[in-house]
């Protein structure tokens, strides 16, 4: 094989690999990511919220589903990672939220659940969480929460199960 034929084959091979890579990236990044929001309820009925480090807003704990993980295990893991609390029981599905603009970072589908929890609140992930606090339903912090968590919390308080 002469040098020109070698380079032509290499370029063709590289283009083929690039096309495969583009296809894979398109599949990965053009499909929503699945995540969870948790409405943690302490034994005394208070709702646990976190203050996010990235935007300073109050939020529900939660996060992305890892590969090979189901929603209940994601809830258990994210709850422990962000609040130090243990999952006792997932009480109910609050909603599935899929609006493309609900999370400013990516298009994600969020499964929100009410969870009975126990333990001692403690910030575990200091890169993501600034503060943890428990609130009674009638003394929730004022103002907009992160992402669409205000809506999720309002749907919970109204007893709704939402598909949005």
C-alpha positions, -999 to +999 in steps of 0.1 A: +000+000+000+014+034-009+015+063+015-014+081-001-036+050+001-026+045+037-036+081+047-068+078+027-077+046+046-068+062+079-089+093+072-118+071+061-114+050+093-112+082+115-144+096+098-162+063+104-151+064+141-161+100+143-196+093+129-200+064+154-189+087+182-213+114+171-241+089+170-234+077+205-230+112+219-263+122+201-281+092+218-266+101+252-271+138+251-303+141+231-322+120+255-333+132+289-315+120+321-337+104+348-335+117+384-353+119+416-366+145+440-373+134+476-398+150+499-383+137+532-408+136+561-393+133+596-413+114+623-426+147+637-440+156+603-415+183+593-402+184+557-364+184+552-349+208+526-314+214+515-298+247+504-279+241+472-244+254+469-246+261+432-275+286+433-280+292+470-317+282+468-336+258+489-344+225+472-356+190+477-328+164+480-323+141+451-302+134+421-296+114+390-302+077+387-269+058+384-265+031+357-279-002+370-298+015+398-336+017+403-356+046+417-360+033+453-322+027+456-315+062+440-338+077+467-320+058+494-285+068+482-293+104+474-311+109+507-281+096+526-255+115+505-272+148+508-289+148+542-274+119+563-310+106+568-321+070+563-350+060+542-377+042+562-403+039+534-413+056+502-449+066+509-462+078+475-454+090+441-459+128+440-453+132+403-432+128+372-418+161+359-404+163+324-405+198+311-374+204+291-366+236+310-373+223+345-335+220+352-313+247+338-284+223+334-299+195+313-331+181+301-341+157+329-371+137+339-376+138+376-396+112+396-407+130+429-416+109+459-427+114+495-404+095+518-406+087+555-371+092+569-352+090+602-318+098+616-298+129+623-295+155+596-260+163+586-245+177+554-226+149+537-218+163+503-203+197+511-197+204+474-234+203+466-252+211+499-246+242+521-273+237+547-300+213+558-331+223+577-365+208+586-396+229+582-432+225+592-456+226+562-468+261+573-433+276+578-416+267+545-389+291+534-403+319+512-392+325+477-384+304+447-368+270+452-342+254+429-354+240+395-392+232+397-391+221+433-416+247+444-442+231+421-432+196+433-436+206+469-469+224+462-482+193+444-473+172+475-490+196+499-521+196+477-522+158+477-517+156+439-500+131+418-488+150+387-476+141+353-460+173+339 
